[in-house]
Amino acid sequence: MIYDAKRRCYRKTGIIATQVWLPDHSKPLWLVVSRPGAGRPPWYLLTTDPIETEDDAWRVVLAYNRRWQVEMSIRFTKSELASESPRLQKWQPRLKLMYLSALVFSFLLSLLSPANHFIRSWLFANWCHRTGVRNLKAALPLYRLRFALSHLFLFLKQFTPDLLNPG
């Protein structure tokens, strides 16, 4: 039994591992198959780490799961924070953009903390209610937070154009 944080329940999960060889590969490989439950496709993971025990196999599966969460945060940063193709030639402007993206991302993550529940609820209720198809399908609140903050920013820009656009 393993806890599924997305569905908030325990689910029965099977796991098997076997050693495999590739003709042009000198090291042995291990195939770890995780069966997450009925109706869900299995994960086929290939690793060079030797799998001697069931705990070794679980280590590979859980590491893959954590890696996927990192990939999703990178995807969010690239797509939602507009850093997919910055077109910056020199290193210093790239570094500044990376720092700015990290700052914005950490601010959005801070809004997810339980201490900021009222701020988050207010933003969702007033600036990103769930009526659009995109917002209904958004599994992560980071997308909705970014959307709500951008709408709030555009609203404030109407009343204070000189403050938000110096020069």
N, CA, C and O of each residue as an XYZ file, in Angstrom:
668
protein
N       0.851     -1.184      0.000
C       0.000      0.000      0.000
C       0.892      1.240      0.000
O       1.855      1.334      0.761
N       0.543      2.194     -0.879
C       1.295      3.441     -0.962
C       0.301      4.594     -0.985
O      -0.777      4.489     -1.570
N       0.677      5.690     -0.343
C      -0.228      6.827     -0.256
C      -0.190      7.635     -1.545
O       0.884      8.018     -2.009
N      -1.355      7.894     -2.123
C      -1.494      8.701     -3.328
C      -1.903     10.105     -2.884
O      -3.048     10.332     -2.492
N      -0.954     11.044     -2.948
C      -1.212     12.403     -2.467
C      -2.225     13.129     -3.345
O      -2.956     13.988     -2.852
N      -2.282     12.806     -4.621
C      -3.217     13.475     -5.524
C      -4.656     13.091     -5.199
O      -5.541     13.946     -5.162
N      -4.882     11.806     -4.966
C      -6.245     11.329     -4.655
C      -6.516     11.264     -3.160
O      -7.647     11.016     -2.742
N      -5.486     11.486     -2.355
C      -5.586     11.481     -0.889
C      -6.130     10.163     -0.347
O      -7.080     10.132      0.435
N      -5.498      9.078     -0.787
C      -5.898      7.767     -0.291
C      -4.737      6.793     -0.488
O      -3.789      7.071     -1.222
N      -4.837      5.656      0.180
C      -3.856      4.595     -0.031
C      -4.336      3.723     -1.178
O      -5.533      3.474     -1.319
N      -3.396      3.258     -2.002
C      -3.769      2.355     -3.084
C      -2.769      1.219     -3.157
O      -1.587      1.376     -2.850
N      -3.270      0.088     -3.566
C      -2.435     -1.106     -3.683
C      -1.581     -0.976     -4.943
O      -2.097     -0.746     -6.037
N      -0.284     -1.124     -4.772
C       0.654     -0.953     -5.874
C       1.590     -2.150     -5.916
O       2.167     -2.538     -4.900
N       1.734     -2.728     -7.099
C       2.657     -3.845     -7.273
C       3.955     -3.386     -7.903
O       3.993     -2.378     -8.607
N       5.023     -4.136     -7.645
C       6.318     -3.782     -8.193
C       7.110     -5.065     -8.444
O       7.115     -5.985     -7.627
N       7.780     -5.098     -9.600
C       8.687     -6.208     -9.908
C       9.940     -5.628    -10.551
O       9.908     -4.545    -11.135
N      11.040     -6.358    -10.437
C      12.297     -5.928    -11.042
C      13.012     -7.153    -11.598
O      12.993     -8.227    -10.997
N      13.634     -6.975    -12.741
C      14.392     -8.058    -13.345
C      15.608     -7.485    -14.069
O      15.587     -6.358    -14.563
N      16.654     -8.282    -14.118
C      17.866     -7.847    -14.800
C      17.721     -8.109    -16.296
O      17.242     -9.164    -16.710
N      18.142     -7.132    -17.100
C      18.079     -7.257    -18.556
C      19.440     -6.876    -19.131
O      20.219     -6.160    -18.501
N      19.712     -7.372    -20.346
C      20.965     -7.066    -21.031
C      20.650     -6.535    -22.413
O      19.759     -7.040    -23.096
N      21.379     -5.522    -22.819
C      21.295     -5.025    -24.178
C      22.530     -5.514    -24.924
O      23.612     -5.555    -24.340
N      22.402     -5.888    -26.203
C      23.548     -6.437    -26.933
C      24.747     -5.488    -27.008
O      25.889     -5.937    -26.920
N      24.508     -4.201    -27.167
C      25.622     -3.273    -27.317
C      25.957     -2.519    -26.027
O      26.661     -1.510    -26.065
N      25.466     -2.992    -24.914
C      25.693     -2.341    -23.626
C      26.489     -3.286    -22.733
O      26.098     -4.439    -22.553
N      27.592     -2.817    -22.174
C      28.462     -3.694    -21.402
C      27.970     -3.931    -19.979
O      28.263     -4.975    -19.396
N      27.232     -2.989    -19.413
C      26.751     -3.126    -18.041
C      25.354     -3.748    -18.021
O      24.567     -3.542    -18.944
N      25.051     -4.504    -16.973
C      23.678     -5.015    -16.856
C      22.720     -3.887    -16.483
O      23.085     -2.961    -15.758
N      21.525     -3.975    -16.972
C      20.479     -3.009    -16.660
C      19.390     -3.714    -15.862
O      19.270     -4.939    -15.893
N      18.612     -2.931    -15.158
C      17.497     -3.463    -14.385
C      16.207     -2.811    -14.862
O      16.115     -1.589    -14.981
N      15.225     -3.645    -15.128
C      13.904     -3.163    -15.505
C      13.020     -3.238    -14.271
O      12.828     -4.309    -13.696
N      12.487     -2.098    -13.871
C      11.583     -2.027    -12.728
C      10.206     -1.681    -13.275
O      10.037     -0.673    -13.960
N       9.230     -2.516    -12.971
C       7.858     -2.287    -13.420
C       7.003     -2.026    -12.185
O       6.924     -2.853    -11.277
N       6.372     -0.873    -12.173
C       5.487     -0.512    -11.075
C       4.061     -0.506    -11.606
O       3.755      0.166    -12.591
N       3.217     -1.240    -10.960
C       1.801     -1.295    -11.347
C       1.004     -0.474    -10.341
O       0.758     -0.927     -9.223
N       0.595      0.742    -10.737
C      -0.049      1.651     -9.790
C      -1.494      1.315     -9.435
O      -2.093      2.022     -8.625
N      -2.063      0.287     -9.997
C      -3.422     -0.089     -9.636
C      -4.270     -0.385    -10.856
O      -3.844     -0.195    -11.995
N      -5.465     -0.847    -10.597
C      -6.366     -1.240    -11.678
C      -6.732     -0.044    -12.548
O      -7.045      1.036    -12.045
N      -6.689     -0.252    -13.854
C      -7.088      0.775    -14.796
C      -6.040      1.834    -15.075
O      -6.294      2.779    -15.822
N      -4.861      1.687    -14.482
C      -3.800      2.670    -14.705
C      -2.628      1.979    -15.381
O      -2.295      0.849    -15.024
N      -1.993      2.636    -16.353
C      -0.887      1.981    -17.070
C       0.341      1.820    -16.164
O       0.602      2.681    -15.324
N       1.087      0.738    -16.324
C       2.283      0.541    -15.494
C       3.425      1.454    -15.930
O       3.473      1.931    -17.063
N       4.338      1.678    -14.994
C       5.562      2.409    -15.291
C       6.654      1.401    -15.576
O       6.867      0.474    -14.794
N       7.349      1.573    -16.693
C       8.499      0.746    -17.038
C       9.738      1.612    -16.900
O       9.947      2.531    -17.692
N      10.561      1.328    -15.902
C      11.735      2.140    -15.618
C      12.990      1.299    -15.802
O      13.091      0.199    -15.259
N      13.933      1.810    -16.559
C      15.189      1.120    -16.832
C      16.296      1.860    -16.087
O      16.419      3.078    -16.215
N      17.104      1.137    -15.311
C      18.133      1.772    -14.505
C      19.421      0.955    -14.519
O      19.403     -0.250    -14.771
N      20.533      1.625    -14.245
C      21.815      0.929    -14.094
C      22.082      0.599    -12.640
O      23.023     -0.134    -12.337
N      21.261      1.132    -11.722
C      21.427      0.806    -10.303
C      21.051     -0.653    -10.066
O      19.992     -1.093    -10.514
N      21.894     -1.405     -9.377
C      21.543     -2.802     -9.114
C      20.357     -2.900     -8.158
O      20.305     -2.208     -7.141
N      19.425     -3.752     -8.493
C      18.228     -3.965     -7.676
C      18.377     -5.322     -6.982
O      18.193     -6.373     -7.595
N      18.709     -5.275     -5.712
C      18.901     -6.509     -4.941
C      17.693     -6.829     -4.071
O      17.386     -7.996     -3.830
N      17.009     -5.790     -3.602
C      15.874     -5.994     -2.696
C      14.663     -5.212     -3.215
O      14.757     -4.424     -4.156
N      13.541     -5.461     -2.572
C      12.326     -4.721     -2.912
C      12.483     -3.239     -2.585
O      11.947     -2.386     -3.293
N      13.210     -2.932     -1.521
C      13.450     -1.524     -1.161
C      14.237     -0.802     -2.251
O      13.995      0.378     -2.508
N      15.179     -1.498     -2.897
C      15.925     -0.888     -4.003
C      14.989     -0.536     -5.159
O      15.121      0.523     -5.772
N      14.055     -1.423     -5.447
C      13.088     -1.165     -6.521
C      12.192      0.018     -6.166
O      11.914      0.865     -7.015
N      11.743      0.078     -4.928
C      10.908      1.204     -4.506
C      11.688      2.506     -4.559
O      11.120      3.550     -4.882
N      12.974      2.468     -4.251
C      13.802      3.668     -4.318
C      13.824      4.228     -5.744
O      13.758      5.441     -5.942
N      13.918      3.337     -6.727
C      13.929      3.772     -8.128
C      12.581      4.393     -8.509
O      12.541      5.443     -9.151
N      11.492      3.754     -8.120
C      10.146      4.258     -8.461
C       9.889      5.604     -7.800
O       9.382      6.521     -8.445
N      10.232      5.736     -6.521
C       9.990      6.998     -5.824
C      10.908      8.107     -6.331
O      10.509      9.271     -6.353
N      12.121      7.770     -6.735
C      13.016      8.775     -7.326
C      12.446      9.275     -8.648
O      12.511     10.468     -8.942
N      11.888      8.365     -9.447
C      11.263      8.780    -10.705
C      10.073      9.695    -10.440
O       9.871     10.680    -11.150
N       9.295      9.372     -9.428
C       8.135     10.190     -9.077
C       8.574     11.595     -8.661
O       7.959     12.580     -9.070
N       9.632     11.696     -7.853
C      10.138     13.017     -7.447
C      10.681     13.772     -8.654
O      10.487     14.982     -8.768
N      11.357     13.072     -9.548
C      11.900     13.715    -10.747
C      10.773     14.303    -11.585
O      10.923     15.384    -12.153
N       9.669     13.613    -11.664
C       8.534     14.102    -12.442
C       8.003     15.407    -11.850
O       7.619     16.307    -12.597
N       7.973     15.524    -10.526
C       7.520     16.759     -9.893
C       8.460     17.912    -10.227
O       8.004     19.036    -10.435
N       9.755     17.652    -10.280
C      10.720     18.683    -10.660
C      10.492     19.096    -12.107
O      10.526     20.284    -12.427
N      10.257     18.113    -12.990
C       9.990     18.427    -14.403
C       8.752     19.316    -14.543
O       8.731     20.228    -15.369
N       7.734     19.051    -13.744
C       6.514     19.856    -13.811
C       6.765     21.286    -13.333
O       6.198     22.228    -13.887
N       7.605     21.459    -12.313
C       7.896     22.817    -11.856
C       8.720     23.570    -12.899
O       8.537     24.775    -13.073
N       9.624     22.878    -13.594
C      10.392     23.514    -14.665
C       9.448     23.898    -15.810
O       9.571     24.979    -16.387
N       8.517     23.015    -16.129
C       7.534     23.314    -17.184
C       6.723     24.555    -16.824
O       6.482     25.417    -17.669
N       6.305     24.637    -15.558
C       5.541     25.798    -15.109
C       6.376     27.063    -15.260
O       5.899     28.073    -15.777
N       7.627     27.000    -14.805
C       8.494     28.169    -14.864
C       8.701     28.623    -16.302
O       8.648     29.817    -16.597
N       8.934     27.671    -17.189
C       9.180     28.031    -18.584
C       7.939     28.599    -19.258
O       8.018     29.618    -19.944
N       6.807     27.957    -19.072
C       5.618     28.382    -19.805
C       4.903     29.562    -19.147
O       4.561     30.527    -19.831
N       4.676     29.504    -17.857
C       3.879     30.528    -17.200
C       4.667     31.778    -16.838
O       4.084     32.856    -16.727
N       5.969     31.661    -16.653
C       6.772     32.827    -16.307
C       7.539     33.362    -17.514
O       8.462     34.163    -17.366
N       7.153     32.918    -18.700
C       7.661     33.432    -19.978
C       9.179     33.358    -20.089
O       9.829     34.339    -20.452
N       9.736     32.203    -19.777
C      11.183     32.052    -19.926
C      11.521     30.914    -20.891
O      12.566     30.278    -20.759
N      10.641     30.658    -21.855
C      10.889     29.585    -22.816
C      11.994     29.948    -23.803
O      12.871     29.129    -24.077
N      11.960     31.151    -24.333
C      12.995     31.582    -25.277
C      13.303     33.052    -25.015
O      12.774     33.930    -25.696
N      14.148     33.317    -24.041
C      14.363     34.711    -23.634
C      15.110     35.572    -24.645
O      14.995     36.796    -24.587
N      15.878     34.980    -25.579
C      16.627     35.722    -26.600
C      17.611     36.721    -25.975
O      17.721     37.866    -26.415
N      18.301     36.272    -24.970
C      19.320     37.084    -24.329
C      20.683     36.514    -24.691
O      20.931     35.326    -24.487
N      21.566     37.346    -25.224
C      22.853     36.875    -25.710
C      23.923     36.836    -24.627
O      24.763     35.936    -24.622
N      23.903     37.788    -23.723
C      24.951     37.886    -22.707
C      24.530     37.195    -21.422
O      23.343     37.038    -21.136
N      25.533     36.786    -20.656
C      25.296     35.996    -19.459
C      24.607     36.806    -18.360
O      23.705     36.282    -17.706
N      24.990     38.050    -18.134
C      24.417     38.837    -17.042
C      22.906     39.042    -17.186
O      22.188     38.853    -16.204
N      22.391     39.417    -18.353
C      20.928     39.515    -18.474
C      20.221     38.167    -18.264
O      19.123     38.127    -17.709
N      20.836     37.079    -18.699
C      20.245     35.753    -18.463
C      20.176     35.448    -16.976
O      19.177     34.929    -16.477
N      21.260     35.783    -16.276
C      21.303     35.547    -14.835
C      20.242     36.380    -14.123
O      19.593     35.895    -13.196
N      20.061     37.626    -14.546
C      19.026     38.479    -13.949
C      17.635     37.905    -14.186
O      16.793     37.922    -13.288
N      17.392     37.398    -15.393
C      16.094     36.786    -15.691
C      15.877     35.540    -14.841
O      14.771     35.303    -14.356
N      16.927     34.747    -14.659
C      16.812     33.549    -13.835
C      16.516     33.915    -12.379
O      15.688     33.270    -11.737
N      17.185     34.942    -11.855
C      16.915     35.394    -10.489
C      15.489     35.913    -10.349
O      14.809     35.630     -9.362
N      15.047     36.665    -11.333
C      13.695     37.208    -11.293
C      12.656     36.085    -11.343
O      11.665     36.124    -10.614
N      12.877     35.094    -12.191
C      11.961     33.948    -12.273
C      11.940     33.173    -10.962
O      10.878     32.743    -10.512
N      13.105     32.993    -10.350
C      13.169     32.292     -9.062
C      12.432     33.069     -7.979
O      11.765     32.478     -7.130
N      12.551     34.381     -8.010
C      11.856     35.220     -7.032
C      10.343     35.128     -7.209
O       9.611     34.976     -6.232
N       9.879     35.220     -8.440
C       8.439     35.119     -8.711
C       7.921     33.733     -8.327
O       6.854     33.606     -7.726
N       8.684     32.701     -8.679
C       8.266     31.334     -8.354
C       8.200     31.130     -6.846
O       7.265     30.499     -6.353
N       9.169     31.648     -6.108
C       9.140     31.495     -4.645
C       7.980     32.290     -4.038
O       7.383     31.859     -3.052
N       7.659     33.451     -4.625
C       6.497     34.206     -4.142
C       5.209     33.417     -4.350
O       4.364     33.354     -3.458
N       5.059     32.813     -5.536
C       3.860     32.014     -5.794
C       3.790     30.817     -4.844
O       2.716     30.486     -4.343
N       4.931     30.169     -4.595
C       4.943     29.048     -3.653
C       4.594     29.509     -2.243
O       3.940     28.776     -1.501
N       5.022     30.717     -1.862
C       4.688     31.216     -0.523
C       3.185     31.431     -0.378
O       2.640     31.304      0.719
N       2.513     31.756     -1.484
C       1.060     31.922     -1.422
C       0.335     30.596     -1.198
O      -0.833     30.587     -0.809
N       1.021     29.476     -1.443
C       0.409     28.165     -1.214
C       0.475     27.718      0.240
O      -0.177     26.744      0.614
N       1.245     28.407      1.058
C       1.382     27.995      2.459
C       0.060     28.210      3.194
O      -0.719     29.091      2.828
N      -0.193     27.407      4.228
C      -1.443     27.560      4.988
C      -1.607     28.947      5.607
O      -2.735     29.398      5.804
N      -0.511     29.626      5.917
C      -0.600     30.962      6.517
C      -1.230     31.972      5.558
O      -1.808     32.964      6.001
N      -1.127     31.734      4.265
C      -1.673     32.658      3.269
C      -2.988     32.161      2.667
O      -3.329     32.520      1.540
N      -3.709     31.355      3.397
C      -4.964     30.792      2.893
C      -5.969     31.887      2.522
O      -6.624     31.795      1.483
N      -6.097     32.909      3.351
C      -7.094     33.947      3.088
C      -6.734     34.771      1.854
O      -7.612     35.123      1.066
N      -5.457     35.079      1.686
C      -5.020     35.819      0.496
C      -5.273     34.992     -0.759
O      -5.790     35.496     -1.756
N      -4.902     33.717     -0.696
C      -5.094     32.822     -1.837
C      -6.580     32.690     -2.169
O      -6.959     32.760     -3.338
N      -7.411     32.503     -1.172
C      -8.859     32.377     -1.397
C      -9.426     33.654     -2.010
O     -10.261     33.599     -2.913
N      -8.971     34.802     -1.515
C      -9.440     36.070     -2.066
C      -9.026     36.219     -3.529
O      -9.830     36.633     -4.364
N      -7.782     35.884     -3.837
C      -7.321     35.963     -5.228
C      -8.141     35.053     -6.135
O      -8.561     35.461     -7.218
N      -8.366     33.821     -5.690
C      -9.139     32.879     -6.511
C     -10.577     33.354     -6.689
O     -11.119     33.299     -7.794
N     -11.188     33.814     -5.623
C     -12.595     34.203     -5.691
C     -12.811     35.443     -6.559
O     -13.805     35.533     -7.278
N     -11.889     36.390     -6.492
C     -12.094     37.660     -7.190
C     -11.417     37.759     -8.546
O     -11.878     38.506     -9.408
N     -10.334     37.023     -8.754
C      -9.557     37.232     -9.970
C      -9.344     35.973    -10.795
O      -8.791     36.048    -11.892
N      -9.764     34.832    -10.302
C      -9.590     33.598    -11.085
C     -10.622     32.558    -10.650
O     -10.255     31.480    -10.184
N     -11.886     32.870    -10.797
C     -12.914     31.890    -10.467
C     -12.908     30.806    -11.535
O     -12.427     31.027    -12.646
N     -13.429     29.668    -11.209
C     -13.357     28.505    -12.104
C     -14.550     28.460    -13.054
O     -15.462     27.653    -12.872
N     -14.542     29.315    -14.054
C     -15.605     29.243    -15.053
C     -15.065     28.856    -16.416
O     -15.792     28.270    -17.218
N     -13.820     29.164    -16.698
C     -13.249     28.834    -17.994
C     -12.765     27.397    -18.044
O     -12.455     26.800    -17.013
N     -12.702     26.846    -19.243
C     -12.260     25.470    -19.424
C     -10.829     25.303    -18.911
O     -10.512     24.304    -18.265
N      -9.970     26.278    -19.196
C      -8.577     26.184    -18.764
C      -8.470     26.140    -17.241
O      -7.685     25.363    -16.700
N      -9.249     26.962    -16.550
C      -9.187     26.995    -15.090
C      -9.827     25.773    -14.463
O      -9.405     25.340    -13.390
N     -10.838     25.206    -15.108
C     -11.448     23.997    -14.570
C     -10.497     22.801    -14.649
O     -10.524     21.918    -13.792
N      -9.660     22.782    -15.682
C      -8.740     21.663    -15.865
C      -7.419     21.852    -15.135
O      -6.622     20.916    -15.072
N      -7.162     23.034    -14.582
C      -5.892     23.294    -13.914
C      -5.799     22.471    -12.647
O      -6.550     22.687    -11.696
N      -4.867     21.522    -12.642
C      -4.692     20.667    -11.475
C      -3.869     21.368    -10.401
O      -4.055     21.115     -9.211
N      -2.971     22.239    -10.810
C      -2.096     22.914     -9.866
C      -2.582     24.331     -9.603
O      -2.923     25.054    -10.539
N      -2.616     24.729     -8.347
C      -3.062     26.092     -8.052
C      -2.068     27.156     -8.493
O      -2.425     28.333     -8.549
N      -0.809     26.774     -8.813
C       0.156     27.773     -9.272
C      -0.308     28.465    -10.547
O      -0.123     29.673    -10.701
N      -0.903     27.719    -11.449
C      -1.404     28.318    -12.682
C      -2.516     29.321    -12.383
O      -2.557     30.412    -12.952
N      -3.402     28.940    -11.495
C      -4.498     29.842    -11.134
C      -3.983     31.061    -10.385
O      -4.492     32.166    -10.577
N      -2.973     30.874     -9.526
C      -2.404     32.014     -8.816
C      -1.757     33.000     -9.778
O      -1.969     34.208     -9.667
N      -0.975     32.495    -10.717
C      -0.336     33.371    -11.695
C      -1.378     34.110    -12.517
O      -1.232     35.301    -12.792
N      -2.431     33.402    -12.907
C      -3.521     33.989    -13.678
C      -4.228     35.077    -12.865
O      -4.503     36.157    -13.386
N      -4.524     34.796    -11.591
C      -5.212     35.759    -10.736
C      -4.356     36.997    -10.500
O      -4.863     38.118    -10.543
N      -3.066     36.805    -10.253
C      -2.189     37.956    -10.027
C      -2.045     38.813    -11.278
O      -1.981     40.040    -11.189
N      -1.995     38.173    -12.440
C      -1.888     38.970    -13.670
C      -3.167     39.770    -13.911
O      -3.101     40.905    -14.382
N      -4.324     39.197    -13.594
C      -5.576     39.941    -13.742
C      -5.662     41.078    -12.731
O      -6.124     42.170    -13.061
N      -5.222     40.827    -11.508
C      -5.194     41.885    -10.497
C      -4.253     43.005    -10.935
O      -4.582     44.182    -10.794
N      -3.095     42.647    -11.459
C      -2.132     43.634    -11.928
C      -2.717     44.477    -13.059
O      -2.561     45.698    -13.059
N      -3.387     43.844    -14.021
C      -4.004     44.595    -15.127
C      -5.106     45.520    -14.625
O      -5.284     46.619    -15.150
N      -5.847     45.078    -13.608
C      -6.897     45.917    -13.022
C      -6.284     47.146    -12.354
O      -6.763     48.264    -12.541
N      -5.225     46.933    -11.577
C      -4.577     48.058    -10.897
C      -3.912     49.007    -11.877
O      -3.814     50.204    -11.611
N      -3.458     48.492    -12.997
C      -2.792     49.315    -14.005
C      -3.742     50.362    -14.584
O      -3.301     51.437    -14.993
N      -5.035     50.060    -14.623
C      -6.016     51.018    -15.136
C      -6.065     52.284    -14.286
O      -6.265     53.383    -14.803
N      -5.879     52.117    -12.970
C      -6.038     53.238    -12.049
C      -4.728     53.937    -11.719
O      -4.738     55.078    -11.256
N      -3.616     53.279    -11.946
C      -2.317     53.882    -11.628
C      -1.339     53.664    -12.776
O      -0.307     53.023    -12.579
N      -1.633     54.181    -13.980
C      -0.740     53.919    -15.110
C       0.656     54.520    -14.936
O       1.637     53.939    -15.398
N       0.756     55.676    -14.274
C       2.071     56.295    -14.104
C       2.917     55.548    -13.088
O       4.137     55.474    -13.234
N       2.289     54.998    -12.067
C       3.027     54.264    -11.048
C       3.627     52.969    -11.595
O       4.765     52.624    -11.278
N       2.859     52.259    -12.413
C       3.310     50.969    -12.913
C       4.108     51.069    -14.208
O       4.779     50.109    -14.586
N       4.052     52.195    -14.888
C       4.819     52.390    -16.133
C       5.672     53.652    -16.007
O       5.334     54.685    -16.585
N       6.760     53.582    -15.267
C       7.603     54.780    -15.154
C       8.251     55.105    -16.477
O       8.636     54.203    -17.221
N       8.375     56.354    -16.771
C       9.064     56.773    -17.993
C       8.136     56.998    -19.065
O       8.543     57.357    -20.170
